[in-house]
């Protein structure tokens, strides 16, 4: 039985935000309808508005979508799982009122893998359309052995009762067990493999798992790599002795060429006895056992991990159909969805329009992006001293990307150790030509180009990435943390940094922090580390994090210091040894009673895998990894590697801090005090609240200038 306990409904929240005067369409040619509902059994969603373009996914009958743009008969849509693509027909545009009405109606769900809807309550009458499992129709009445139903486009038809059920009855009778998952998957044996397929007409590997779990009321993300981020990890033991029926198995494509890390690219459903069912050429059974006639050596050699989504009749760290709003209507049950320890589901939750500032649009034609910049010097409240350097200012370069009257803001903060300067950043930005890109929301494609312009310049690249994310959020009218499917109730406490200084200054800084923060961060790595800790302890007993910035040279002496610090209430240590001293760091991490985090040892995504077993966790900073798009990948990979995650910062304005804060929900630690360390912050956005940096609900990164800024080229 699938229940609901969290009434966050994807569609209803999307509807609520449309109450304001401005529509959601990026192209007003799409008319006054901002929403749509799929009316064909299976709808191809393509990468471009061309029939020859790649089919990236499919949408099923009854799926509500957000309309983004229209080109001729093609409409660009956003699905509930956040996939964006183009559809030709098959979609009924609706107004806010019509969608609201649709949500209140009773629904019917098709349970047969293949079925037919008829014009009359008679199987000998003409067909209205074909149907597949998971199709959703409006329930009208029960007529003998048929249900009378209504399509989103207004057609009425009759469906055999043996092929469908009212959703309330269906949900109550769902057998939420792994055995039922396997039983359902076996019914799909022989269904051909189809790239982008999510229906019983054709399935790719993640489409198979998505479809099977869908028919158990569970809404998995679209791709195997996304599915791997949900559920709970399983230690399978020898010969998969701890695996259970219905668990999902994930497989990787090995690192090679341009792929710097192993990537999750395949998924299967565990059966029993070391066997699994998956879509490869067609839906079929494979085995890990070399003595089994169904032994699959290729996949056995690239197996990566197992995740469990059902335990004791309950869902584990995953969305349900009810909570996403696809079955919103008369159902009153509510379901508990846990996201503890895992990345939250990728789901759009839009804020009410009245809570957002009006978006001013100019007469600028869509398709042209304009990048400009402004050098800016950050003035620190106190001298900032750490192991090896000291400063009172940090140079920065602010960026702005304009598109169709909307503006996205970014930032490159340039502490000395990064090796970048305002001149180098501006030189790099002058090489960035965005004229070839017509869609700012194609961040992956754009940043692949930007990243390829040079080997280094990570902060300069981050300034473009942040501005693109800000712009994308404004185009889609959604904050970035919701774009990434994150719930900001999971924001951790942020540390407040106290640099190396005299005991008196350290006490003053500590007094300034007490009552505002729940954890402090202390720069160590010198001769006076114990003195600094004692000075802080003379003021407060708040938990402490320490950052040695590679300041300790001998791992044994570092361990002695850590053991003492643990007794003083230190809860984590950051970069204790030189960034290349990985063997000694691994020894230190193994012996340490508190987690050891990488900072200088970690720059980009390609560094992560070699740090597993060396550090307990990693500190991800936008300025080091080229921005939000790669930071998100690093966060996901770190979770897969079972490493703790910190989201960190440099001294930055609230522009870059707001961007990092959008990624902070659900991480283990946050160090996002950068804007609180300067006296001339020129943005407002993420705010300090009870010791946490809370991301804004405004579209994009949620940062707005607080004074006139003169950007140029």
C-alpha positions as CSV (number, residue, x, y, z in Angstrom):
1,X,0.0,0.0,0.0
2,X,1.4,3.4,-1.0
3,X,0.5,6.2,1.4
4,X,1.1,10.0,1.4
5,X,2.2,12.2,4.3
6,X,3.9,15.1,2.6
7,X,1.4,17.2,0.7
8,X,4.0,18.9,-1.5
9,X,2.5,18.5,-4.9
10,X,4.6,19.2,-7.9
11,X,1.7,20.3,-10.2
12,X,-0.2,22.3,-7.6
13,X,2.9,24.3,-6.7
14,X,3.5,25.0,-10.3
15,X,0.0,26.2,-10.7
16,X,0.1,28.4,-7.6
17,X,3.1,30.4,-9.0
18,X,1.2,31.3,-12.1
19,X,-1.2,33.6,-10.3
20,X,0.8,36.7,-11.1
21,X,0.5,38.9,-14.2
22,X,3.5,37.4,-16.0
23,X,3.2,34.1,-17.8
24,X,5.8,31.3,-17.8
25,X,6.4,30.9,-21.5
26,X,9.8,31.8,-22.8
27,X,8.1,32.5,-26.1
28,X,4.8,34.3,-26.1
29,X,3.9,32.7,-29.4
30,X,2.8,29.7,-27.3
31,X,-0.3,31.6,-26.4
32,X,-2.0,32.1,-23.1
33,X,-1.7,28.4,-22.1
34,X,1.2,27.9,-19.7
35,X,0.6,24.2,-19.0
36,X,-0.2,21.0,-20.9
37,X,-1.4,17.5,-20.3
38,X,-0.3,14.6,-22.6
39,X,-3.3,12.9,-24.4
40,X,-1.6,10.1,-26.3
41,X,-0.6,6.8,-24.7
42,X,3.1,7.4,-25.3
43,X,4.7,10.7,-26.4
44,X,8.2,11.0,-27.7
45,X,10.2,13.8,-26.1
46,X,13.0,14.9,-28.4
47,X,16.2,16.9,-27.9
48,X,15.4,19.3,-30.7
49,X,12.1,20.4,-32.5
50,X,12.8,17.8,-35.3
51,X,11.4,14.4,-35.9
52,X,14.9,13.2,-36.7
53,X,16.3,14.5,-33.4
54,X,17.2,12.1,-30.5
55,X,14.4,10.9,-28.4
56,X,15.6,11.7,-24.9
57,X,12.6,10.3,-23.0
58,X,8.9,9.5,-23.2
59,X,5.9,10.9,-21.5
60,X,2.7,8.9,-20.7
61,X,-0.9,9.9,-21.2
62,X,-2.1,12.1,-18.3
63,X,1.3,13.6,-17.5
64,X,1.1,17.3,-16.7
65,X,3.9,19.4,-18.1
66,X,5.1,23.0,-18.0
67,X,5.2,24.8,-21.4
68,X,8.4,26.7,-22.0
69,X,8.5,27.6,-25.7
70,X,6.8,27.0,-29.0
71,X,8.2,26.7,-32.5
72,X,5.5,26.0,-35.1
73,X,3.8,22.8,-34.0
74,X,6.6,21.9,-31.6
75,X,6.4,22.7,-27.9
76,X,9.3,22.7,-25.5
77,X,8.1,21.1,-22.2
78,X,9.4,20.3,-18.8
79,X,8.3,17.0,-17.3
80,X,7.8,16.3,-13.6
81,X,11.2,14.6,-13.4
82,X,12.7,17.9,-14.7
83,X,13.6,16.5,-18.2
84,X,13.2,19.2,-20.8
85,X,12.5,18.4,-24.5
86,X,10.4,19.0,-27.5
87,X,7.0,17.3,-28.4
88,X,5.0,17.6,-31.6
89,X,1.3,17.4,-30.8
90,X,0.1,14.8,-28.3
91,X,-0.4,17.6,-25.8
92,X,-3.5,19.5,-24.7
93,X,-2.5,23.1,-23.7
94,X,-4.5,24.2,-20.7
95,X,-4.9,27.3,-18.6
96,X,-4.3,27.5,-14.9
97,X,-8.0,27.2,-14.3
98,X,-8.3,24.1,-16.5
99,X,-5.3,22.4,-14.9
100,X,-6.7,23.2,-11.4
101,X,-9.9,21.6,-12.4
102,X,-8.1,18.6,-13.8
103,X,-6.3,18.1,-10.5
104,X,-9.6,17.9,-8.5
105,X,-11.0,15.0,-10.6
106,X,-10.9,11.3,-9.8
107,X,-8.4,9.4,-11.8
108,X,-8.1,5.9,-13.4
109,X,-4.7,4.3,-14.0
110,X,-4.1,1.6,-16.6
111,X,-2.5,-1.5,-15.0
112,X,-2.3,-3.8,-18.1
113,X,1.0,-3.6,-20.1
114,X,-1.0,-3.1,-23.3
115,X,-4.7,-2.2,-23.5
116,X,-7.3,-0.6,-25.7
117,X,-9.9,2.1,-25.0
118,X,-13.1,1.7,-27.0
119,X,-15.7,4.2,-28.3
120,X,-18.5,2.1,-26.7
121,X,-18.7,-0.2,-23.6
122,X,-18.2,-3.1,-26.0
123,X,-14.9,-4.7,-27.1
124,X,-16.3,-5.1,-30.6
125,X,-16.7,-1.3,-31.0
126,X,-14.1,0.8,-32.7
127,X,-11.0,1.6,-30.7
128,X,-10.4,5.2,-29.3
129,X,-6.7,4.6,-28.7
130,X,-4.2,2.1,-27.4
131,X,-3.1,2.3,-23.8
132,X,-0.1,1.3,-21.8
133,X,0.7,0.7,-18.2
134,X,0.8,3.9,-16.2
135,X,-1.5,5.9,-18.4
136,X,-3.8,8.2,-16.4
137,X,-7.3,9.2,-17.4
138,X,-10.1,11.0,-15.7
139,X,-12.6,8.5,-14.2
140,X,-16.3,9.2,-15.0
141,X,-18.4,6.2,-14.2
142,X,-18.5,2.4,-13.9
143,X,-20.5,0.8,-16.7
144,X,-20.9,-2.9,-16.4
145,X,-17.5,-4.4,-17.1
146,X,-16.1,-1.1,-18.3
147,X,-15.0,2.3,-16.9
148,X,-16.1,5.4,-18.7
149,X,-13.1,7.7,-18.9
150,X,-12.2,11.1,-20.3
151,X,-9.0,12.1,-22.1
152,X,-7.2,15.4,-21.4
153,X,-8.4,16.6,-24.9
154,X,-12.0,15.9,-24.0
155,X,-12.5,12.6,-25.8
156,X,-14.6,10.0,-23.9
157,X,-14.0,6.3,-24.1
158,X,-14.5,3.0,-22.3
159,X,-11.7,0.8,-20.7
160,X,-12.1,-2.8,-19.6
161,X,-12.1,-3.1,-15.8
162,X,-9.6,-5.9,-16.2
163,X,-7.1,-3.4,-17.7
164,X,-7.3,-0.5,-15.2
165,X,-8.3,0.6,-11.7
166,X,-9.4,3.8,-9.9
167,X,-6.2,5.2,-8.4
168,X,-7.5,5.2,-4.9
169,X,-8.3,1.5,-5.1
170,X,-5.1,0.7,-6.9
171,X,-2.9,2.5,-4.4
172,X,-4.5,0.7,-1.4
173,X,-3.8,-2.7,-3.1
174,X,-0.2,-2.0,-4.3
175,X,2.0,-4.8,-3.0
176,X,5.0,-2.8,-1.9
177,X,7.5,-5.6,-1.8
178,X,10.7,-6.5,-3.7
179,X,9.1,-9.8,-4.8
180,X,6.2,-7.8,-6.4
181,X,8.8,-5.6,-8.2
182,X,10.5,-8.7,-9.7
183,X,7.1,-10.3,-10.6
184,X,6.1,-7.2,-12.5
185,X,9.5,-6.9,-14.2
186,X,9.3,-10.5,-15.4
187,X,6.0,-9.6,-17.2
188,X,8.1,-7.3,-19.4
189,X,10.6,-10.0,-20.6
190,X,11.2,-9.6,-24.3
191,X,10.1,-6.0,-24.6
192,X,12.6,-4.5,-27.1
193,X,15.3,-2.0,-25.9
194,X,14.5,1.5,-27.0
195,X,16.8,4.5,-26.3
196,X,14.8,7.0,-24.3
197,X,11.9,4.5,-23.8
198,X,10.0,4.5,-20.6
199,X,6.8,2.6,-21.7
200,X,5.9,-1.0,-22.2
201,X,6.3,-0.4,-26.0
202,X,10.0,-0.1,-25.6
203,X,12.4,0.5,-22.7
204,X,16.0,1.5,-22.0
205,X,17.6,0.3,-18.8
206,X,16.5,3.1,-16.5
207,X,13.2,3.2,-18.4
208,X,12.6,-0.4,-17.3
209,X,13.2,0.4,-13.6
210,X,11.2,3.6,-13.8
211,X,8.3,1.8,-15.3
212,X,8.3,-1.1,-12.9
213,X,8.5,1.1,-9.9
214,X,5.9,3.5,-11.3
215,X,3.4,0.6,-11.2
216,X,4.2,0.3,-7.5
217,X,3.4,4.0,-6.9
218,X,7.1,5.0,-6.8
219,X,8.5,7.9,-8.9
220,X,12.1,7.1,-9.7
221,X,14.3,9.8,-11.4
222,X,14.8,9.3,-15.2
223,X,18.4,8.3,-15.5
224,X,20.4,5.5,-14.0
225,X,22.9,7.9,-12.5
226,X,20.1,9.9,-10.9
227,X,18.4,6.7,-9.6
228,X,21.7,5.7,-8.0
229,X,21.5,8.8,-5.8
230,X,18.3,7.7,-4.1
231,X,17.3,4.7,-2.0
232,X,19.6,3.3,0.7
233,X,23.0,1.7,0.0
234,X,23.2,-2.1,0.5
235,X,26.4,-4.0,1.5
236,X,25.6,-7.0,-0.7
237,X,28.1,-9.3,1.0
238,X,29.7,-12.3,-0.7
239,X,27.8,-13.5,-3.8
240,X,25.1,-10.9,-3.2
241,X,23.9,-12.8,0.0
242,X,22.6,-9.5,1.5
243,X,20.9,-8.3,-1.7
244,X,17.1,-8.6,-1.8
245,X,14.6,-9.0,-4.6
246,X,13.7,-5.7,-6.1
247,X,17.0,-4.0,-5.2
248,X,18.5,-1.9,-8.0
249,X,22.0,-2.8,-9.2
250,X,24.1,-0.1,-10.8
251,X,26.9,-0.5,-13.3
252,X,29.6,1.9,-14.6
253,X,31.3,2.7,-17.8
254,X,35.0,2.8,-16.9
255,X,37.1,6.0,-17.0
256,X,38.8,6.4,-20.4
257,X,39.7,9.2,-22.8
258,X,37.7,12.3,-22.0
259,X,35.8,10.5,-19.2
260,X,37.9,11.2,-16.1
261,X,35.9,9.0,-13.8
262,X,33.7,5.9,-13.8
263,X,30.2,6.9,-14.7
264,X,26.9,5.1,-13.8
265,X,25.4,4.2,-17.1
266,X,23.3,1.0,-16.5
267,X,20.8,-0.3,-14.0
268,X,19.2,-3.6,-13.4
269,X,16.7,-5.2,-10.9
270,X,18.0,-7.9,-8.6
271,X,16.0,-11.1,-8.6
272,X,17.6,-13.8,-6.4
273,X,20.3,-16.3,-6.7
274,X,22.7,-13.7,-8.2
275,X,20.4,-13.2,-11.1
276,X,19.1,-9.8,-12.3
277,X,16.7,-8.5,-15.0
278,X,17.6,-5.6,-17.2
279,X,17.0,-4.0,-20.6
280,X,19.9,-4.7,-23.0
281,X,18.8,-5.4,-26.6
282,X,15.6,-6.5,-24.9
283,X,14.4,-7.1,-21.4
284,X,16.1,-10.2,-20.2
285,X,17.7,-12.0,-17.3
286,X,21.4,-12.0,-16.6
287,X,23.6,-13.6,-13.8
288,X,26.7,-12.8,-11.8
289,X,27.4,-16.5,-11.4
290,X,30.0,-17.8,-13.8
291,X,28.4,-21.3,-13.6
292,X,25.0,-20.0,-14.6
293,X,24.0,-20.4,-18.3
294,X,22.8,-16.8,-18.1
295,X,26.1,-15.5,-16.8
296,X,26.7,-11.9,-18.0
297,X,30.5,-11.4,-17.9
298,X,30.4,-7.9,-19.3
299,X,28.0,-6.5,-16.6
300,X,29.5,-8.6,-13.8
301,X,32.9,-6.9,-14.5
302,X,31.4,-3.4,-14.3
303,X,29.0,-3.8,-11.3
304,X,29.3,-0.8,-9.0
305,X,26.7,-0.7,-6.2
306,X,23.3,-1.7,-5.0
307,X,20.5,0.5,-3.6
308,X,17.2,-0.5,-1.8
309,X,14.0,1.5,-2.3
310,X,11.5,-0.7,-0.4
311,X,12.0,-1.9,3.1
312,X,9.3,-3.5,5.3
313,X,6.5,-2.3,3.0
314,X,7.7,1.3,3.0
315,X,9.5,3.4,0.5
316,X,13.1,4.5,1.3
317,X,14.5,7.8,0.3
318,X,12.4,8.1,-2.9
319,X,9.4,10.0,-4.2
320,X,5.9,8.5,-4.7
321,X,3.4,9.3,-7.3
322,X,1.2,11.1,-4.8
323,X,3.9,13.5,-3.5
324,X,4.8,14.5,-7.1
325,X,1.2,15.4,-7.8
326,X,0.5,13.1,-10.7
327,X,-2.4,11.5,-9.0
328,X,-3.6,14.5,-7.1
329,X,-7.4,14.4,-6.7
330,X,-9.7,12.7,-4.3
331,X,-6.9,10.6,-2.6
332,X,-6.6,11.6,1.0
333,X,-3.8,9.2,2.2
334,X,-0.5,10.8,2.8
335,X,3.0,9.3,2.4
336,X,6.2,9.7,4.3
337,X,9.3,10.2,2.1
338,X,12.7,10.1,3.7
339,X,15.7,11.8,2.1
340,X,18.1,11.3,5.0
341,X,21.6,10.7,3.8
342,X,20.8,10.9,0.1
343,X,20.3,13.5,-2.5
344,X,16.7,14.7,-2.5
345,X,14.5,13.8,-5.5
346,X,14.9,16.0,-8.6
347,X,11.6,17.8,-8.5
348,X,10.4,21.3,-9.3
349,X,8.6,23.2,-6.5
350,X,7.8,26.7,-7.6
351,X,7.2,29.6,-5.2
352,X,4.0,31.7,-5.4
353,X,4.4,34.5,-7.9
354,X,3.5,37.0,-5.3
355,X,6.6,36.1,-3.4
356,X,8.8,36.9,-6.4
357,X,9.8,40.3,-7.6
358,X,8.4,41.3,-11.0
359,X,10.7,40.3,-13.9
360,X,11.3,43.2,-16.2
361,X,11.6,42.3,-19.9
362,X,13.0,44.5,-22.6
363,X,12.6,44.4,-26.3
364,X,15.8,42.4,-26.7
365,X,15.3,39.5,-29.1
366,X,15.6,36.0,-27.7
367,X,18.6,33.9,-28.6
368,X,21.4,36.5,-28.0
369,X,23.4,36.4,-24.8
370,X,25.6,39.3,-23.8
371,X,28.4,38.7,-21.2
372,X,29.8,41.7,-19.4
373,X,32.0,42.1,-16.2
374,X,33.1,44.4,-13.5
375,X,36.3,44.2,-11.3
376,X,35.5,44.5,-7.6
377,X,37.7,44.5,-4.5
378,X,36.3,42.8,-1.4
379,X,37.3,44.6,1.8
380,X,37.6,42.3,4.8
381,X,36.2,43.2,8.2
382,X,39.4,41.8,9.9
383,X,42.8,40.9,8.6
384,X,42.5,37.3,7.4
385,X,45.5,35.1,8.4
386,X,45.9,31.4,7.7
387,X,48.8,29.1,7.4
388,X,51.2,30.7,4.9
389,X,49.4,34.0,4.1
390,X,47.6,37.1,5.4
391,X,45.4,39.7,3.7
392,X,42.9,42.5,4.2
393,X,41.3,42.5,0.7
394,X,40.4,39.9,-1.9
395,X,40.1,40.8,-5.6
396,X,37.0,39.7,-7.5
397,X,35.3,40.0,-10.9
398,X,31.5,40.2,-11.1
399,X,29.8,39.0,-14.3
400,X,26.5,39.5,-15.9
401,X,24.7,37.7,-18.7
402,X,21.8,39.4,-20.4
403,X,19.2,37.4,-22.4
404,X,15.7,38.5,-23.5
405,X,15.5,41.2,-20.9
406,X,16.6,38.9,-18.1
407,X,19.9,39.1,-16.2
408,X,22.0,36.5,-14.6
409,X,24.8,37.4,-12.2
410,X,28.0,35.6,-11.4
411,X,31.3,36.1,-9.6
412,X,34.9,35.1,-9.6
413,X,36.6,35.5,-6.2
414,X,40.3,35.5,-6.4
415,X,42.3,34.6,-3.2
416,X,46.0,34.4,-3.9
417,X,46.4,30.7,-3.8
418,X,44.1,30.2,-6.8
419,X,46.6,31.8,-9.1
420,X,44.1,34.0,-10.9
421,X,43.8,37.8,-11.0
422,X,41.3,40.3,-12.3
423,X,43.4,40.8,-15.4
424,X,43.6,37.0,-16.1
425,X,39.8,36.6,-15.5
426,X,39.0,39.5,-17.8
427,X,41.4,38.1,-20.4
428,X,39.6,34.8,-20.2
429,X,36.1,36.3,-20.3
430,X,37.0,38.2,-23.5
431,X,37.6,34.8,-25.2
432,X,34.1,33.6,-24.2
433,X,31.8,33.8,-27.2
434,X,28.2,32.9,-26.4
435,X,26.8,33.9,-29.8
436,X,26.7,30.2,-30.9
437,X,24.3,29.2,-28.1
438,X,20.6,30.1,-28.4
439,X,19.4,28.5,-25.2
440,X,20.9,29.7,-21.9
441,X,19.4,26.7,-20.1
442,X,21.7,24.3,-22.0
443,X,24.3,24.8,-19.3
444,X,26.1,21.5,-19.8
445,X,26.8,22.3,-23.4
446,X,27.8,25.9,-22.8
447,X,30.1,25.0,-19.9
448,X,31.8,22.2,-21.9
449,X,32.7,24.9,-24.4
450,X,33.8,27.4,-21.7
451,X,35.9,24.8,-19.9
452,X,37.6,23.9,-23.1
453,X,39.0,27.4,-23.6
454,X,41.8,26.9,-21.1
455,X,43.3,24.3,-18.7
456,X,43.0,26.5,-15.6
457,X,41.0,29.7,-14.9
458,X,38.5,27.8,-12.7
459,X,37.2,31.0,-10.9
460,X,36.7,32.8,-14.3
461,X,34.7,29.8,-15.5
462,X,32.7,29.7,-12.3
463,X,31.7,33.3,-12.9
464,X,30.1,32.3,-16.2
465,X,28.5,29.1,-14.7
466,X,26.9,31.0,-11.8
467,X,25.5,33.6,-14.1
468,X,24.0,30.9,-16.4
469,X,22.4,29.1,-13.5
470,X,21.0,32.4,-12.3
471,X,19.6,33.2,-15.7
472,X,18.2,29.7,-16.2
473,X,16.3,29.9,-12.9
474,X,14.8,33.2,-14.0
475,X,13.8,31.8,-17.4
476,X,12.2,28.8,-15.7
477,X,10.9,30.9,-12.8
478,X,12.4,28.6,-10.2
479,X,15.1,28.9,-7.6
480,X,18.2,26.8,-8.2
481,X,17.9,24.6,-5.1
482,X,14.4,23.6,-6.4
483,X,15.8,23.1,-9.9
484,X,18.3,20.6,-8.4
485,X,15.4,19.0,-6.5
486,X,16.6,20.0,-3.0
487,X,14.6,20.8,0.1
488,X,16.1,23.8,2.0
489,X,14.8,22.4,5.3
490,X,17.9,20.2,5.1
491,X,20.4,23.1,5.2
492,X,23.2,22.4,7.7
493,X,24.8,24.9,10.1
494,X,27.4,27.1,8.6
495,X,30.8,27.5,10.2
496,X,32.1,31.0,11.0
497,X,35.8,31.4,10.3
498,X,38.3,32.8,12.8
499,X,41.7,33.4,11.4
500,X,45.1,33.2,13.1
501,X,45.6,36.1,15.4
502,X,46.5,37.3,18.9
503,X,44.6,35.8,21.8
504,X,42.8,39.1,22.3
505,X,41.6,39.4,18.7
506,X,40.6,35.8,18.6
507,X,38.5,36.3,21.7
508,X,36.9,39.4,20.2
509,X,36.0,37.5,17.0
510,X,34.6,34.7,19.0
511,X,32.4,37.0,21.0
512,X,31.2,38.5,17.7
513,X,30.1,35.0,16.6
514,X,28.5,33.7,19.8
515,X,24.7,33.8,19.5
516,X,24.8,34.0,15.7
517,X,26.5,30.7,14.8
518,X,26.2,27.2,16.0
519,X,29.7,26.0,15.0
520,X,33.0,27.9,14.5
521,X,35.9,27.3,12.2
522,X,39.4,28.0,13.3
523,X,42.4,28.5,11.0
524,X,45.3,26.5,12.4
525,X,48.6,25.0,11.2
526,X,51.1,27.2,13.0
527,X,53.0,27.1,16.3
528,X,50.1,28.5,18.4
529,X,47.3,26.1,17.5
530,X,46.6,25.1,21.1
531,X,46.7,28.7,22.3
532,X,44.1,29.7,19.7
533,X,41.8,26.8,20.7
534,X,42.2,27.7,24.4
535,X,41.4,31.3,23.7
536,X,38.2,30.3,22.0
537,X,37.3,27.9,24.8
538,X,37.7,30.8,27.3
539,X,34.7,32.3,25.5
540,X,32.4,29.5,24.3
541,X,32.0,25.8,24.2
542,X,30.5,25.8,20.7
543,X,31.6,22.9,18.4
544,X,34.7,23.7,16.4
545,X,36.0,22.8,13.0
546,X,39.7,23.4,12.2
547,X,41.4,24.1,8.9
548,X,45.1,23.6,8.8
549,X,45.5,24.6,5.1
550,X,48.3,22.1,4.7
551,X,50.1,23.6,7.7
552,X,51.1,20.4,9.5
553,X,54.0,18.4,8.1
554,X,54.3,15.2,10.1
555,X,51.2,13.0,10.2
556,X,52.1,11.5,13.6
557,X,52.4,14.9,15.2
558,X,49.2,15.9,13.4
559,X,47.5,12.9,15.0
560,X,48.6,13.9,18.4
561,X,47.2,17.4,17.8
562,X,43.9,16.0,16.5
563,X,43.5,13.7,19.5
564,X,43.9,16.7,21.8
565,X,41.6,18.8,19.7
566,X,38.9,16.1,19.8
567,X,39.0,16.5,23.6
568,X,38.4,20.2,23.1
569,X,35.2,19.7,21.1
570,X,36.6,19.8,17.5
571,X,34.3,17.8,15.2
572,X,36.2,17.9,11.9
573,X,39.6,18.7,10.5
574,X,40.2,20.2,7.0
575,X,43.4,19.6,4.9
576,X,45.9,18.8,7.7
577,X,48.8,17.9,5.5
578,X,50.3,18.9,2.1
579,X,47.9,18.3,-0.7
580,X,50.0,15.7,-2.4
581,X,50.8,13.8,0.8
582,X,48.0,11.3,0.2
583,X,49.6,8.2,1.8
584,X,50.3,10.0,5.1
585,X,46.8,11.6,5.0
586,X,45.3,8.1,4.5
587,X,47.2,6.9,7.6
588,X,46.0,10.0,9.6
589,X,42.4,9.6,8.5
590,X,42.4,5.9,9.5
591,X,43.7,6.7,13.0
592,X,41.7,9.9,13.6
593,X,38.6,9.9,15.8
594,X,37.1,12.7,13.8
595,X,36.5,13.1,10.1
596,X,39.3,14.5,7.9
597,X,38.2,16.6,4.9
598,X,40.1,17.5,1.7
599,X,40.4,21.1,0.5
600,X,43.5,21.8,-1.4
601,X,43.8,18.2,-2.4
602,X,40.5,18.5,-4.2
603,X,40.0,20.8,-7.1
604,X,37.7,19.2,-9.7
605,X,35.6,16.2,-10.4
606,X,38.5,14.1,-11.7
607,X,40.3,14.4,-8.3
608,X,37.5,12.7,-6.3
609,X,38.0,9.0,-6.9
610,X,41.6,9.0,-5.9
611,X,40.7,10.5,-2.6
612,X,38.4,7.7,-1.5
613,X,40.1,6.0,1.5
614,X,42.4,9.0,1.9
615,X,39.9,11.5,3.3
616,X,36.6,11.1,5.2
617,X,35.0,13.9,3.2
618,X,35.6,16.7,0.7
619,X,35.1,20.4,0.7
620,X,33.6,21.5,-2.7
621,X,34.1,25.1,-3.7
622,X,32.6,26.7,-6.7
623,X,35.7,28.8,-7.5
624,X,37.9,25.7,-7.7
625,X,35.6,23.4,-9.7
626,X,34.3,25.9,-12.3
627,X,30.9,26.4,-10.7
628,X,27.6,24.9,-9.8
629,X,27.3,22.3,-12.7
630,X,30.5,20.5,-11.7
631,X,29.9,21.0,-8.0
632,X,26.7,19.1,-8.3
633,X,28.4,16.2,-10.1
634,X,31.1,16.2,-7.4
635,X,28.4,16.1,-4.7
636,X,26.7,13.2,-6.4
637,X,30.0,11.2,-6.9
638,X,31.1,11.8,-3.3
639,X,27.8,10.4,-2.1
640,X,28.3,7.3,-4.3
641,X,31.8,7.0,-2.9
642,X,30.3,7.2,0.6
643,X,32.3,10.3,1.5
644,X,31.0,13.2,3.6
645,X,30.4,16.5,1.8
646,X,31.1,20.1,2.7
647,X,30.1,23.0,0.5
648,X,32.6,25.8,1.1
649,X,33.6,29.2,-0.2
650,X,36.2,31.9,-0.5
651,X,35.7,35.4,0.8
652,X,32.9,36.3,-1.7
653,X,30.0,38.6,-2.1
654,X,26.4,37.3,-1.5
655,X,26.3,36.6,-5.3
656,X,28.6,33.6,-5.1
657,X,27.6,32.7,-1.6
658,X,23.9,32.6,-2.7
659,X,24.9,30.2,-5.6
660,X,26.7,27.9,-3.2
661,X,23.9,28.0,-0.7
662,X,21.5,26.8,-3.4
663,X,23.5,23.5,-3.3
664,X,23.8,23.2,0.5
665,X,20.6,21.3,1.5
666,X,21.5,17.8,2.5
667,X,25.3,18.1,2.8
668,X,27.1,17.3,6.0
669,X,28.9,20.6,6.6
670,X,28.6,24.1,5.2
671,X,31.3,26.9,5.3
672,X,29.4,29.8,3.7
673,X,30.4,32.7,5.8
674,X,32.4,34.5,3.0
675,X,30.0,37.4,2.6
676,X,29.9,37.9,6.3
677,X,33.7,38.5,6.4
678,X,33.6,41.6,4.2
679,X,32.3,45.2,4.7
680,X,31.3,46.1,1.1
681,X,28.9,43.3,0.0
682,X,27.2,44.6,-3.1
683,X,24.5,41.8,-3.3
684,X,21.8,40.5,-1.1
685,X,20.5,37.0,-1.3
686,X,21.1,34.0,1.0
687,X,20.6,35.1,4.6
688,X,22.0,34.0,7.9
689,X,19.2,32.6,10.1
690,X,19.9,30.7,13.4
691,X,23.4,29.8,12.4
692,X,22.5,28.6,8.9
693,X,22.9,30.3,5.5
694,X,19.4,29.9,4.0
695,X,19.1,29.9,0.2
696,X,16.6,32.3,-1.3
697,X,13.4,31.2,-2.9
698,X,13.7,33.8,-5.6
699,X,14.3,32.6,-9.2
700,X,17.9,31.6,-10.0
701,X,20.5,31.9,-7.3
702,X,18.4,34.5,-5.5
703,X,21.0,37.3,-5.4
704,X,20.2,40.9,-6.3
705,X,22.6,43.9,-6.4
706,X,22.1,46.4,-3.6
707,X,23.7,49.3,-5.5
708,X,24.3,50.4,-9.0
709,X,27.0,48.3,-10.7
710,X,28.6,49.4,-14.0
711,X,29.3,46.3,-16.0
712,X,31.1,46.5,-19.3
713,X,33.5,44.9,-21.7
